Amino acid sequence: MEFGGKILVGAAATVALGLVGHILSGESFISGLEQNARTELAARGLDNATVTLGRAPLSRSAILDGELADDMKQEALGVVAAIPGISGASWLGQKEATPAEADQSGSATANSATDGKIAKCQDGVDKIIETRKISFRSGSAYVSPDSNQILDILATALKPCDGLSIAVEGHTDDNGDKAVNKVMSQERADRIKAGLVDRGIPADLITATGYGSTRPRAKGNDAAADAQNRRIEFRIGSANGAPKNGAKAQQGE
């Protein structure tokens, strides 16, 4: 009986040690997840957000807190929920999101923010070219001094639009040979692109396309219609997709 009692005591001690070990290893695991979350947030400039996981009982569900703008909160939620080992994440007092839900929400918020930035940049360009005309010498891609000053203003307006695509489009009237007009419109678009690059706009974000007379803005072949159809247009869009907003026409010759 005494021998059996020793066995029971020994077994109980082993179980107790195992539970203690499990708790300690679990605590270490949870702390590691928290540290990973803090590291990922800091790497994205979101270190104002705090992350905690439950201890009583141990939990792999993360609770975020801190003062951040709504779009940054969604981004932080997606970052934390995507960390391997974390089962879900939520802001304090809000419904928990799984990694998939957080990623979808974050993507929607990011898309909305990008659309807003595109619209703002397009509006800025449109306002500049409403009252200013980029002009060229007749039959030439030479950019006049006045037009270079307009490029200065445009480049300043485009600097905050980093990460967005800028499509430069050259258009002509329908006078003369269509093939020649297309080549001329391409040369003019290329010259405007080069001017923006010289002023600090990244070349890989700018495309230049000459359409010749294939996309007239006004019908007819009188002087007024020709003046509207000779133009440079700027379209701002996502760097990963086609521009979404049309620019108002900028007269060419």
C-alpha positions, 0 to 999 in steps of 0.5 A: 500500500505504501509502495502504491501510494508513492506511485500515485504521489509520483504520478501526481507530481509528474502531471503537475510538472507537465501542467506547469511546463505546458503553462510556461511554454504556452505563455512563451508562445503567446508572448512570442506572438505578441512580439511578432505582432509588434515587430510587424506593426512597427515595420509598417509605421503602425507602432502606435497600436498595442497588441495583447493576447489573453492569458486567463485562459491563454488565447491566440486571439489578438486585441488591438488598441491605440490612437490611429486613423480608421484606414490605419486601423484596418491596415493594422488589423490585417497585419496582425490577423495575418501573423501565423499562430494568431487566430483572429484580431479585433480592435478593443470593443469591436467584433473579431475578424479572422485573417481572411476577413481582416485582409478583405476589409483592409484591401477594401479600405486601401482601394478606397484610399487609392481611389480618393488619392487618384481623384484628388490628383486628377482634380489638381491636374485638371484645374491647372490645365483649365486655364493654361495651354501646353503649346508646340511650334507648328509641325514640331514637338518643340516645347515653348518656354511658356509650356515649360513653365506649365510643366513646372506647375504640373510637376509640383502638383504631381509630386504628392501623387507618388505611387500613381500612374500618369498617362500622357496622351498626345492628340492632333486635329485631322488636317494633313496625313494621318500617319504623320499626325500620329507620329507627331502626337507621339513625339509630343507626348514623349517630350512632355513625359521627358519634361516631367521626368526631368522635374522629378516624376518617376519615369516608370510611373509615366506612359506616353501615347500618341493617338494622332487624330483618332480621338477627336474631342470636337466634331468638325474641321473649323478652327475652333474644332481644330483648336480643341482637338490639338491637345495633350491630356493627362490621366491619373490612375492606379499604378496597377491598373488603367487610369480611372479618371479622364483629364480635361483637354489641354490644347496642343499647337 
